[in-house]
Structure formats: structure tokens, C-alpha cells
């Protein structure tokens, strides 16, 4: 509890105690008025000051003015008619109780989000003369070597140069499963090192690291308002002056009609009391507070689940998603090529892979790297001579003095070697050793473990169509789409072709249906921007894609897309529940107040009670683990 909240709680308790005690004090007239004025001013002085400042700044029509008019009017009626002051003080008291509760609830949700996103590192360890020195992460340059000990947060993105350990990545991904890292692995800031000591060569500045970007996204998310929030803001601007004028009319017109039209007693006190009750009931606090809080809590809950939504406007759009368009490589597949088969080989599989890896040892191409990983042993490059790379074909080399050729069918034709076609999907590396065909190696990208499940979950969430756009060859694209369950696939596309296809799909869908594009590469940035909502892979995705996207999946798991949609729909459901509940109760109570059935106590419930219920409902958006 903050100092301000504690101070308000003390004021509430003192005012409540005085109000109750004064009911047992046998005094009348102005002395009684003066005594009751003490608890009223203790609990309401700040509201009166706010109302005065609002009038002074020509921004009078807010809940402070409504409370000031209602309570001062009720006290004036009690003074003239020698009535009960308790009701007027109770209105201000319970209004402040509601304000305190709202302040506490908002503060609690902010603290919860802060705890969930407590990934900002306080320092980085630099080793100097054999001793570790703690420095500000902002001072660490890219390419520096830092040391992360067990229990410490990884402060900056980098590559492990020494050591192995287990990482707790839950703050980034929302998943509790630890991740194993060793020398050569990429590591993201914000993770917690759990076991071994790690030496890391930083690859980014602190301000560009994952942890900084996450914090920036969450901190700035609330600045982008949804249509619902904008509606409530505009509604309050029109609604508040309207009810003030309605209350004035309720206080003045019926007595005048009775006096001059019907000839009955005006009963000014009765109608002024009804007008004041009308004002208390009409306070729009429940709407003004609970709607932004619902979105704030929803964004925080999504962040805890590893989904960063950059604003409540994107939360609203995401909830209406009916079309999901995917990039392939790095989105539905890992983007890591691996050897998954060797066909038509007469020599041992391991020996053929050894020849292929040695022939490709001078190349940094992903295909060459996959051959070297499949061989799995240290390469002795002294065994290789005369390496020649033939662009678009492959390589030739002498391995242990034996001519070796590794490449596609064009290379085999160029060398005049008969080869056997492969009907499997993937990149085919034909091998020729000592001038004779030795078989072929099938290399292909690997589907992400949850890719097919992600598509099924999207269909279960109400997505009507899934599409894949890729620059890969048609045969590979169709095989991946078929395996995962994608409805429609377009292959061999350039970046501008992807934008054109997305525009075609946007033209096909209904107006209220939204299209999401999911990608990870630099070439996906234009499409991410063009779609109704862009979703980027945050762990391995390019900076350009993450910047262009509206939603970022921190662990690159496509299964999180359906989860993000469900989170957004829950948040919007809570928003609409609060809107209808608050407006519905207020309309009923306003009618009852106008006809004299509702008194100040019902008015207190219509204002403070409804606000508390709406705020409690809004906080539900923070909890999304069970989705």
C-alpha cells in the first residue's frame, strides 16, 4: 500500500468514526451543523478542491463536481429542514472508499505486472584482473565479454563463449520449462541463469537487447487506446454535462409545474433531494476507471504468457481475427536445415557424410553447416585441397587426394555423371566420388513441434481461413502446408508478392473480420505493416519484423497465436460486461431516483458499488494461465 493510500485510509476511518459518534451527541441547530461539517471536510476537502479547480480551468463537468454539488446540496437541505446530515457525509465517505479501492486495485495490478515483467537487470559482471566488477548494463559495448553467475539475470543478448547452464526463461516466454545452453548458443537477456557460470560475448547494446525492448513495449502499450476506450472518453465528455443539466431540470421544472400549472405546493426540498440523488447515481466512475483497467490488465496477463501486445487498440483488433496468414521459414518451420535421409549410397552413410562435410568445409551456407552437423565430428581441413565453388551448382574438392563433387543435378550434368532423381521434398545434395555417383543426401527444414497443433487451435478459436505465403519452391511449400493443415498456400513469392497477396485476401474478407500476418524475417516487415494486425516471432525474428509488428511472440511458438486471440477475446468480453453492467444499473437507478423511489443510499450503490464490482471484474483480465 502506498503512502497516499495509507493517508486516505486514515481519513476514511477518522471520518467514519466521527460520523457514527455524532449520532449520539444531543445537539441541534448550527452547533450540530458545525460538528457534522468536521468529518465532511476531513473526507471530502480534496474533492471540493478538485471541483473548484475544474470550474476555474473551465473543465467543470467531472465526478468531483457531481459529488460536490450532491453533498453540499444534501447538507443545505438538512440545515434548512433540520434534517439528518449523516446521509450527505455517507455519500462522500463511500465515494472516497470507492476511490481508495480503485486506487488500490490499479496499484495492485500494476505491481503484479511489474513482478511478472521483473526482468530488468541491475548490473552486468565484467571480469577485470581476475575479479568481477559490477557495471551498469548501459555501459557494456557490443562484443564485450560478461560473466553471469548462477541466480543472476542475463543482462544483454549475446553468445555463450564458455560454460553450460540451465536457464529460467519464464519471464520471457511464460513457460516454466528450463532451457539448456552451452558454448556457441545464442542467449537472450531477461533469462535467469540457474546452474553453471556462463561467459557471454554480447552482440547488442543494452538498449537494443530483448529485455529493453520488452519493457519498452509493455510500458508504452497503454498509450495506444482502443475504440472502446475512445468511446468511453467521448461518452464521459457528453454524458457528464447532460446529467448535470438534467438534474437542474429535475430540481426546478416539477416544482414550477406544480406551482403554476396544478396549483399544488412546490415541494422544492423533495425535488432538489431527488436531483441530488440523481447526480450521485449518474457518476460515470465505473466506466471511466474499469475500461482502461481491463485493457491494462489484459496486456499484463498476455505479457506473463509470453505474448507482447503493443496497445489496447491491437488487443481489440486481435479479438476479431478470422484470417491468419503465415510466413513459412522461421515461423512454421525452425529455419534450421538438417540432414534427414541418405539414399542410393553404396558406401556407409557416415563415410558419405564425411566426404560431403569435408568438401563443404569452407562454406558458411546453412546447407554446408547442416552437413557438418550431421557428420558430428571435428573436421581436419588439412585433408581437403583444391576446393572450387561453382555458383548455383555446388562444390568440387580433393579429399585425401580423391575427387569429390557435392551439389545439385546441374553439377552432375556438368560433370557428365549419371545421377538418380529424388522424389522426397527438400534440398537434394548429389554426391560423386572419384568420378562415380555415390548417392544423394536429403536436407530439409524442420517443422516446429507445435505448428500443426497451432493451426488446429486457431480453427477451434474461430479462425475461418489459414494461408501460407513463402518464397520457397512450390513442392516444398505444399508438402509443409499439407503436413501442418494450412488451407491455402502461395509459393515462390518475392516480398512485394506477399504484400499483393495479403491485399487480395484483405479485399476478400468481410469488413468486420480482421486478418493477421505472422512472420519473422526482414522481408516480412512490409506485410506485417499492411495486415490488420502483424504478429512477429520475438526470439529469433529480425529487428525489422519486431518493430513492424503489433504483437510479438517471445518464444517463437506458433501455438501462442491462438492463445493471444483467446486472451484478447477474454479481455474484450470483460470490457463489454463492464459497459453493459455499469450503464444498465445506472439507467435503472436514475429512473428510480427521478421518480422518488431511490434514496441516497441506493445512489451510493449505483456509484461506488458498481465501480468496485466493475474494477474487480476488470482485474480478471490479468489472469490468463488457464487459457
Buried (B, 14 or more C-beta within 10 A) or exposed (E): EEEEBEEBBEBBEBBBEBBEEBEEEEEEEEEBBEBBBBBBEBBBEEBBEBBBEBBEEEEBBBBBBBBBBBBBBBBBBBBEEEBBBBBBBBBBBBBBBBBBBBBBBBBEBBEBBEEBBEBBBEBBBBEEEEEEEEBEBEEBEBEBBBBBEEEBBBBBBBBBEBBBBBBBBBBBBBBEEBBEBEEEBEBBBBBBBBBBBBBBBBBBBBEBBBBBBBBEBBEEBBEBBBEBBEBBBEBBEEBBBEBBEBBBEBBBEBBEEBBEEEEEEBBBBBBBBBBBBBBBBBBBBBBBBBBBBBBBBBBBBBBBBBBBBBBBBBBBBBBBBBBBBBBBBBBBBBBBBBBBBBEEBEEEBEEBBBBBBBBBBBBEEBBBBBBBBBBEEEBEEEBBEEBEBBEEBBBBBBBEEEBBBBBBBEBBEBBEBEBEEBEEBBBBBBBBBEEEBBBBBBBBBEBBEBBBBBBBBBBEBEBBBBBBBBBBEEEBBBBBBEEBBBBEBBBEBEBEBBBBBBEEBBEEBEEEBBBBBBBBBBBBBBBBBBBBBBBBBBBBBBEBBBBBBBBBBBBBBBBBBBBBBBBBBBBBBBBEBBBEBBBEBBEBBBEBBBEEEBBBBBBBBBBBBBBBBBBEBBBBBBBBEEB
